[in-house]
Amino acid sequence: MSAAMYGSASILPISAAYLMMMGDAGLRRATELAILNANYIAHRLEPHFPVLYRGRQGYTAHECIIDLRPIKDETGVTVDDIAKRLIDYGFHAPTISFPVPGTFMIEPTESESLAELDRFCNAMIAIRAEIAEITRGDIALAESPLRHAPHTLRDLTRDWQRAYTRAQGCCPMGGVTRTNISRPSIASIMPGETGTSSAPALIPQPMRMCRLRIDVGGSLVTRVSECS
């Protein structure tokens, strides 16, 4: 993008400043920590999720890829279900379905502390335990926290009628009073649905083609926009 005719040249100084601030020793140290962090996550999660693309000596690079496709084949739980459930644990999901469909590509970088790495791993392990409940038949997928995730602020305050407790759904890592997790305003919307019981229905709007004239060069560009 920065090399395009009208791209943002300000992106280049950010990278240059980072390189100059870190220096040779700093960049080497950052690289070592990024690789160490990724392998730590791979080591902790491997008993629960298959890890793809290890090197000859069993190590990953600065990122690790965990394979969630066997879980979908066995239980119907999708990579999207797990990504949405991570929100309830206080995490934005890592890269989904790239470079392999149905996987997480986890790239912790050098900046995450050991406590934060453990918090993420504990969340993934806890979600794997929730999936095991579906496998055993303790709860149906459609009634599970995974299929209803993420849980909203409205879920915290409205009447509760679910097959699991409010604490299990909304605050699996702590009490219902926990405040250091941002609550989404809209719950999960499955393909083919226009809404859920915990959010107003979202009605798809018709699409139309709009032509906008750009001043630069006086050329015409076409874009697709939603009708209000």
C-alpha positions as a Python dict, from the first residue, in 0.01 Angstrom:
ca = {
    (1, 'M'): (0, 0, 0),
    (2, 'S'): (277, 244, 86),
    (3, 'A'): (429, 195, -259),
    (4, 'A'): (103, 265, -446),
    (5, 'M'): (58, 593, -630),
    (6, 'Y'): (-176, 734, -368),
    (7, 'G'): (-73, 508, -82),
    (8, 'S'): (20, 624, 268),
    (9, 'A'): (391, 701, 270),
    (10, 'S'): (374, 754, 647),
    (11, 'I'): (379, 376, 693),
    (12, 'L'): (744, 357, 589),
    (13, 'P'): (884, 588, 861),
    (14, 'I'): (710, 376, 1128),
    (15, 'S'): (905, 66, 1021),
    (16, 'A'): (1226, 265, 981),
    (17, 'A'): (1191, 422, 1325),
    (18, 'Y'): (1129, 80, 1483),
    (19, 'L'): (1442, -63, 1321),
    (20, 'M'): (1657, 230, 1430),
    (21, 'M'): (1522, 231, 1785),
    (22, 'M'): (1574, -142, 1830),
    (23, 'G'): (1916, -170, 1670),
    (24, 'D'): (2086, -498, 1580),
    (25, 'A'): (2087, -636, 1933),
    (26, 'G'): (1727, -533, 2000),
    (27, 'L'): (1596, -687, 1680),
    (28, 'R'): (1775, -1012, 1753),
    (29, 'R'): (1634, -1017, 2106),
    (30, 'A'): (1282, -941, 1983),
    (31, 'T'): (1308, -1221, 1728),
    (32, 'E'): (1426, -1467, 1992),
    (33, 'L'): (1140, -1377, 2224),
    (34, 'A'): (880, -1397, 1947),
    (35, 'I'): (997, -1747, 1851),
    (36, 'L'): (1016, -1852, 2216),
    (37, 'N'): (663, -1726, 2286),
    (38, 'A'): (516, -1904, 1984),
    (39, 'N'): (681, -2231, 2081),
    (40, 'Y'): (565, -2192, 2440),
    (41, 'I'): (204, -2164, 2321),
    (42, 'A'): (251, -2461, 2086),
    (43, 'H'): (393, -2669, 2371),
    (44, 'R'): (107, -2586, 2608),
    (45, 'L'): (-172, -2634, 2354),
    (46, 'E'): (-40, -2943, 2173),
    (47, 'P'): (-198, -3190, 2422),
    (48, 'H'): (-535, -3033, 2336),
    (49, 'F'): (-506, -2923, 1971),
    (50, 'P'): (-292, -3053, 1683),
    (51, 'V'): (-9, -2816, 1589),
    (52, 'L'): (76, -2787, 1219),
    (53, 'Y'): (403, -2716, 1039),
    (54, 'R'): (679, -2786, 1284),
    (55, 'G'): (1039, -2790, 1173),
    (56, 'R'): (1274, -3087, 1170),
    (57, 'Q'): (1354, -3045, 1538),
    (58, 'G'): (990, -3001, 1637),
    (59, 'Y'): (984, -2623, 1671),
    (60, 'T'): (767, -2357, 1508),
    (61, 'A'): (878, -2015, 1386),
    (62, 'H'): (737, -1690, 1531),
    (63, 'E'): (381, -1818, 1498),
    (64, 'C'): (207, -2149, 1553),
    (65, 'I'): (-95, -2293, 1373),
    (66, 'I'): (-342, -2509, 1564),
    (67, 'D'): (-576, -2730, 1365),
    (68, 'L'): (-944, -2706, 1461),
    (69, 'R'): (-1080, -2906, 1167),
    (70, 'P'): (-1091, -3241, 1354),
    (71, 'I'): (-1308, -3074, 1619),
    (72, 'K'): (-1556, -2962, 1355),
    (73, 'D'): (-1566, -3309, 1202),
    (74, 'E'): (-1631, -3468, 1541),
    (75, 'T'): (-1865, -3221, 1710),
    (76, 'G'): (-1976, -2956, 1461),
    (77, 'V'): (-1797, -2682, 1657),
    (78, 'T'): (-1646, -2446, 1400),
    (79, 'V'): (-1344, -2220, 1406),
    (80, 'D'): (-1589, -1928, 1419),
    (81, 'D'): (-1755, -2071, 1731),
    (82, 'I'): (-1420, -2089, 1909),
    (83, 'A'): (-1320, -1741, 1791),
    (84, 'K'): (-1644, -1592, 1925),
    (85, 'R'): (-1612, -1782, 2252),
    (86, 'L'): (-1266, -1632, 2306),
    (87, 'I'): (-1435, -1292, 2338),
    (88, 'D'): (-1603, -1414, 2658),
    (89, 'Y'): (-1255, -1495, 2792),
    (90, 'G'): (-1134, -1144, 2713),
    (91, 'F'): (-944, -1214, 2389),
    (92, 'H'): (-977, -1106, 2031),
    (93, 'A'): (-933, -1418, 1822),
    (94, 'P'): (-602, -1474, 1640),
    (95, 'T'): (-586, -1505, 1262),
    (96, 'I'): (-859, -1740, 1143),
    (97, 'S'): (-839, -1984, 849),
    (98, 'F'): (-512, -1848, 713),
    (99, 'P'): (-297, -1990, 573),
    (100, 'V'): (-495, -2310, 638),
    (101, 'P'): (-877, -2311, 644),
    (102, 'G'): (-1027, -2408, 978),
    (103, 'T'): (-722, -2316, 1186),
    (104, 'F'): (-592, -2050, 1424),
    (105, 'M'): (-260, -1888, 1338),
    (106, 'I'): (-133, -1759, 1672),
    (107, 'E'): (143, -1497, 1660),
    (108, 'P'): (218, -1372, 2013),
    (109, 'T'): (514, -1150, 1909),
    (110, 'E'): (783, -1046, 2154),
    (111, 'S'): (567, -808, 2355),
    (112, 'E'): (342, -1049, 2548),
    (113, 'S'): (430, -1139, 2906),
    (114, 'L'): (436, -1494, 3037),
    (115, 'A'): (124, -1419, 3244),
    (116, 'E'): (-66, -1310, 2933),
    (117, 'L'): (51, -1613, 2736),
    (118, 'D'): (-69, -1838, 3018),
    (119, 'R'): (-402, -1655, 3034),
    (120, 'F'): (-457, -1718, 2662),
    (121, 'C'): (-351, -2082, 2685),
    (122, 'N'): (-577, -2136, 2986),
    (123, 'A'): (-868, -1990, 2790),
    (124, 'M'): (-806, -2221, 2493),
    (125, 'I'): (-775, -2523, 2723),
    (126, 'A'): (-1098, -2426, 2900),
    (127, 'I'): (-1275, -2396, 2564),
    (128, 'R'): (-1145, -2741, 2473),
    (129, 'A'): (-1307, -2870, 2792),
    (130, 'E'): (-1634, -2710, 2685),
    (131, 'I'): (-1605, -2889, 2351),
    (132, 'A'): (-1546, -3215, 2537),
    (133, 'E'): (-1882, -3167, 2712),
    (134, 'I'): (-2047, -3159, 2369),
    (135, 'T'): (-1855, -3471, 2265),
    (136, 'R'): (-1975, -3658, 2576),
    (137, 'G'): (-2333, -3550, 2518),
    (138, 'D'): (-2351, -3347, 2839),
    (139, 'I'): (-2489, -3053, 2639),
    (140, 'A'): (-2607, -3010, 2282),
    (141, 'L'): (-2403, -2785, 2053),
    (142, 'A'): (-2703, -2563, 1983),
    (143, 'E'): (-2751, -2506, 2358),
    (144, 'S'): (-2384, -2464, 2448),
    (145, 'P'): (-2194, -2146, 2536),
    (146, 'L'): (-1990, -2193, 2220),
    (147, 'R'): (-2290, -2154, 1991),
    (148, 'H'): (-2432, -1857, 2184),
    (149, 'A'): (-2101, -1672, 2219),
    (150, 'P'): (-2013, -1396, 2250),
    (151, 'H'): (-2231, -1304, 2547),
    (152, 'T'): (-2341, -943, 2562),
    (153, 'L'): (-2405, -690, 2835),
    (154, 'R'): (-2773, -766, 2788),
    (155, 'D'): (-2702, -1130, 2869),
    (156, 'L'): (-2556, -1017, 3202),
    (157, 'T'): (-2871, -830, 3302),
    (158, 'R'): (-3175, -993, 3139),
    (159, 'D'): (-3371, -1300, 3252),
    (160, 'W'): (-3156, -1607, 3200),
    (161, 'Q'): (-3296, -1915, 3027),
    (162, 'R'): (-3003, -2120, 2901),
    (163, 'A'): (-2879, -2476, 2955),
    (164, 'Y'): (-2572, -2337, 3136),
    (165, 'T'): (-2532, -2078, 3409),
    (166, 'R'): (-2491, -1708, 3351),
    (167, 'A'): (-2144, -1720, 3506),
    (168, 'Q'): (-2039, -2005, 3275),
    (169, 'G'): (-2155, -1814, 2970),
    (170, 'C'): (-2063, -1455, 3044),
    (171, 'C'): (-1759, -1479, 3271),
    (172, 'P'): (-1598, -1823, 3238),
    (173, 'M'): (-1268, -1701, 3382),
    (174, 'G'): (-1417, -1514, 3679),
    (175, 'G'): (-1727, -1388, 3853),
    (176, 'V'): (-2017, -1211, 3688),
    (177, 'T'): (-1896, -883, 3838),
    (178, 'R'): (-1572, -887, 3639),
    (179, 'T'): (-1536, -551, 3461),
    (180, 'N'): (-1209, -574, 3270),
    (181, 'I'): (-1368, -743, 2966),
    (182, 'S'): (-1533, -534, 2696),
    (183, 'R'): (-1879, -664, 2620),
    (184, 'P'): (-1996, -681, 2257),
    (185, 'S'): (-2333, -526, 2176),
    (186, 'I'): (-2443, -805, 1942),
    (187, 'A'): (-2437, -1178, 2007),
    (188, 'S'): (-2355, -1451, 1759),
    (189, 'I'): (-2540, -1448, 1428),
    (190, 'M'): (-2527, -1779, 1250),
    (191, 'P'): (-2536, -1812, 870),
    (192, 'G'): (-2895, -1781, 748),
    (193, 'E'): (-3014, -1597, 1060),
    (194, 'T'): (-3108, -1230, 1089),
    (195, 'G'): (-3063, -1209, 1465),
    (196, 'T'): (-3054, -1391, 1797),
    (197, 'S'): (-3255, -1391, 2115),
    (198, 'S'): (-2999, -1165, 2283),
    (199, 'A'): (-2984, -896, 2016),
    (200, 'P'): (-3226, -706, 1792),
    (201, 'A'): (-3280, -865, 1454),
    (202, 'L'): (-3042, -738, 1188),
    (203, 'I'): (-3231, -715, 863),
    (204, 'P'): (-3007, -728, 554),
    (205, 'Q'): (-3052, -415, 347),
    (206, 'P'): (-3070, -413, -33),
    (207, 'M'): (-2756, -320, -218),
    (208, 'R'): (-2721, -60, -492),
    (209, 'M'): (-2440, 67, -708),
    (210, 'C'): (-2324, 423, -638),
    (211, 'R'): (-2098, 631, -857),
    (212, 'L'): (-1865, 875, -686),
    (213, 'R'): (-1645, 1130, -864),
    (214, 'I'): (-1295, 1159, -725),
    (215, 'D'): (-1132, 1500, -762),
    (216, 'V'): (-785, 1358, -829),
    (217, 'G'): (-765, 1339, -1206),
    (218, 'G'): (-1141, 1376, -1241),
    (219, 'S'): (-1181, 1002, -1289),
    (220, 'L'): (-1492, 802, -1203),
    (221, 'V'): (-1478, 511, -960),
    (222, 'T'): (-1758, 271, -874),
    (223, 'R'): (-1824, 121, -536),
    (224, 'V'): (-2094, -91, -372),
    (225, 'S'): (-2262, 64, -69),
    (226, 'E'): (-2550, -31, 155),
    (227, 'C'): (-2878, 158, 130),
    (228, 'S'): (-2973, 335, 452),
}
